Amino acid sequence: LTIITLTPDLQTRLSSSESRIDQLERENAEKPKVAFYTALTDAGTLGPYNTDITLKYSKVFTNIGNAYNPSTGFFTAPVKGVYNLQFTGYCYHGGNVAVHVYKNNQRIMNNWEISNDNVPGYLTNSLVLELTAGDEIHLVLPSGFSIHDSGNNHSSFSGSLLFTL
């Protein structure tokens, strides 16, 4: 058994480091945690429709912070911060897939993929957005387009809080 005696300077530095670790752990525990991952449906193909529809991603795998609402399809930012959001859309051979991104009911991004008879259509995109508490993000299937999903979770919507402001 070896006993090590710390010099007063080392003891002071150790105590200071332990206090700082405790403080950082408390601060981290108090920070909001927001992350969600969803897939659209097991129902197959949605659309094409004669009007735009809000996509309601009903298969929720992760919803830390409960900021995504599968009943409405809306993600609501719980705190002011910078968020990373991603989505994918899929359609069968010969289908045309499109997804529009809306922030507070204003379209901020358009995406589409026109496939041919031999190749399925796939689209994916990502956004880094500064949002204030209460800002809403949702995805829309525009009229005339379709989107497909199944147990393979081809069409998904996810996001997370990168940091608060």
VOGU-3710 file (C-alpha; in Angstrom, 3 decimals, decimal comma):
1> ltiitltpdl> 0,000/0,000/0,000  1,465/3,304/-1,096  0,319/6,526/0,477  0,786/9,672/-1,535  0,797/12,999/0,192  -0,289/15,900/-1,971  1,468/19,197/-1,638  -0,820/22,071/-0,627  -0,615/23,431/-4,205  -1,685/20,117/-5,740
11> qtrlsssesr> -4,463/19,727/-3,158  -5,785/23,196/-4,034  -5,669/22,452/-7,762  -7,423/19,097/-7,254  -10,194/20,682/-5,172  -10,624/23,441/-7,760  -10,840/20,900/-10,595  -13,405/18,802/-8,724  -15,524/21,904/-8,055  -15,363/22,894/-11,723
21> idqlerenae> -16,397/19,386/-12,827  -19,381/19,494/-10,443  -20,384/22,917/-11,800  -20,150/21,774/-15,433  -22,196/18,645/-14,698  -24,935/20,793/-13,107  -24,921/23,228/-16,049  -25,132/20,382/-18,566  -28,026/18,749/-16,698  -29,962/22,044/-16,825
31> kpkvafytal> -29,527/22,595/-20,584  -32,518/21,720/-22,751  -32,209/18,528/-24,741  -34,072/18,319/-28,047  -33,776/15,507/-30,589  -36,292/13,644/-32,720  -36,264/10,985/-35,421  -39,420/9,949/-37,274  -40,494/8,025/-40,348  -43,605/8,726/-42,360
41> tdagtlgpyn> -45,848/5,650/-42,452  -46,177/1,929/-43,062  -49,110/2,594/-45,416  -47,137/2,756/-48,674  -47,621/5,590/-51,133  -49,294/8,889/-50,264  -50,500/11,021/-53,154  -50,604/12,437/-55,617  -53,311/14,759/-54,287  -55,055/17,785/-55,808
51> tditlkyskv> -53,851/20,019/-52,975  -50,772/20,393/-50,791  -50,839/18,298/-47,603  -48,836/18,520/-44,397  -46,782/15,376/-43,901  -47,461/13,779/-40,519  -44,589/11,470/-39,650  -46,407/8,962/-37,455  -43,563/6,556/-36,657  -41,708/8,303/-33,836
61> ftnignaynp> -38,509/6,550/-32,798  -36,962/9,361/-30,743  -38,638/12,477/-29,349  -36,450/13,831/-26,566  -38,018/17,049/-25,355  -41,359/16,223/-27,060  -40,894/19,034/-29,591  -42,236/16,967/-32,527  -46,003/16,376/-32,653  -46,957/13,340/-34,795
71> stgfftapvk> -50,642/14,381/-34,763  -49,909/17,649/-36,564  -46,553/16,935/-38,236  -45,104/20,086/-36,667  -41,787/20,511/-34,880  -41,964/23,413/-32,414  -38,701/24,863/-31,128  -38,903/24,824/-27,322  -36,003/27,284/-26,847  -34,106/29,867/-28,853
81> gvynlqftgy> -31,167/28,172/-30,508  -29,561/26,706/-33,581  -31,183/23,499/-34,840  -30,118/20,905/-37,388  -33,017/19,356/-39,341  -32,885/16,603/-41,982  -35,396/14,792/-44,146  -35,571/12,175/-46,872  -38,278/11,388/-49,394  -38,714/8,323/-51,601
91> cyhggnvavh> -40,928/7,321/-54,513  -41,264/4,184/-56,584  -40,122/3,811/-60,201  -41,860/6,366/-62,360  -43,068/8,426/-59,405  -42,323/12,030/-58,634  -41,479/12,967/-55,050  -41,333/16,466/-53,600  -41,040/17,891/-50,103  -41,318/21,557/-49,189
101> vyknnqrimn> -40,079/22,924/-45,862  -42,112/25,550/-44,030  -41,084/27,767/-41,123  -44,000/29,497/-39,410  -46,179/28,724/-42,463  -43,712/30,351/-44,911  -42,051/28,080/-47,447  -38,271/28,240/-47,026  -37,133/25,298/-49,180  -38,371/23,325/-52,201
111> nweisndnvp> -37,110/19,843/-53,085  -38,215/17,434/-55,800  -37,014/14,383/-57,670  -38,464/13,182/-60,953  -37,742/9,479/-61,417  -38,037/7,364/-64,523  -39,497/3,891/-64,984  -36,219/2,158/-64,154  -35,014/4,085/-61,120  -36,806/5,053/-57,902
121> gyltnslvle> -36,681/8,672/-56,821  -34,920/9,763/-53,659  -34,300/13,173/-52,165  -32,608/14,293/-48,992  -31,698/17,634/-47,522  -30,526/19,261/-44,341  -30,978/22,679/-42,774  -29,239/24,532/-39,975  -31,663/27,165/-38,701  -31,669/29,746/-35,958
131> ltagdeihlv> -35,089/29,421/-34,326  -36,772/31,249/-31,486  -38,956/29,509/-28,927  -42,311/28,731/-30,550  -41,095/28,722/-34,161  -42,715/25,879/-36,106  -41,245/23,729/-38,856  -43,282/21,319/-40,949  -42,932/19,476/-44,237  -45,451/19,543/-47,068
141> lpsgfsihds> -46,163/17,181/-49,952  -47,114/19,525/-52,821  -50,068/18,745/-55,051  -49,321/16,424/-57,954  -46,467/14,634/-56,168  -46,321/11,433/-54,134  -44,135/10,024/-51,396  -43,650/6,419/-50,337  -42,714/4,776/-47,075  -42,877/1,335/-45,537
151> gnnhssfsgs> -41,314/-0,635/-42,729  -37,985/0,268/-44,342  -38,412/3,915/-43,240  -37,351/5,437/-46,563  -39,048/8,772/-45,848  -37,917/10,351/-42,592  -37,738/13,649/-40,702  -35,329/14,323/-37,852  -33,694/17,141/-35,971  -31,788/18,236/-32,922
161> llftl> -30,821/21,317/-30,972  -27,158/22,093/-31,611  -26,895/24,837/-28,983  -29,008/27,490/-27,270  -28,680/31,224/-27,881
//
